[in-house]
Amino acid sequence: MIRIAFIASVIGLAAFATVPVAANDWSGTVDLGASSSSGNSEVTTVTGTTKLVRDGQNWRNTIKGDLAYAEDQGIRSTERYAASFKTDLKLDSSWFLFAIADGALDEFGGVRKRASGALGVGKGFFRTKAGSFLEAEIGAGMRYQEDQAGLDEDEAIGRFALTGEFVINDGIVFAQSINVEGGDTNIATISDSALRFDIMKGVFAKLGVNVHHNSDVPAGTEKTDTLTTFSVGYKFGK
């Protein structure tokens, strides 16, 4: 039953993230990277991310989705999908309460399936007119996970997140997020770094580094997976 709920939540969130939305209500970014080679080496890679934000007077909703796929000589080496939905209730100009639900499927990572939900409190440290900001969150919740050996479990978790964007120059932005989920059996850490360069109005290029680390994985599985990407994307809204 938990597996069915997990798959449904990932598919539902991913589908909702791609539904066309009015630019007046939402802002966000969508980017896609792909490469293919043939001849002596036949390698295909596809990566993509989506982030949609609806920021109102009292509530802020954020939807994220990402995928990574690679194959070499027709053999898959990477296949990862993830989606999340987070809603924030603003208490004042800096403090907020949050609720988040997310899930991921990674065919080659230390944890194959993961679904979690958490509640907590967050604080914004600063937000500039140019668009730079820094926020932190702390909370608690529940997590379901299954490793590559097929062993699954449910457990209580603590959650910490740090998110920021820093405008380096006009049209150049560095973004960094760190998410940590800790339970009795595993501490999962995801770091996502990106440097965006505006090419023209609404279009940007992005160099990204995504790092997944699990403290407890089956024997023969690496604890850390690192993915470096280059993509082109589109941004809209505020």
Secondary structure by P-SEA (a helix, b strand, c coil): caaaaaaaaaaaaaaaaacccccccccbbbbbbbccccccbbbbbbbbbbbbbbbcccbbbbbbbbbbbbbccccccbbbbbcbbbbbbbcccccccccccccccccccccccccccccbbbbbccccccccbbbbbbbcccccccccccccccccbbbbbbbbcccccccbbbbbbbbbbbcccbbbbbbbbbbbbbcccccccccbbbbbbbcccccccccbbbbbbccccccccc
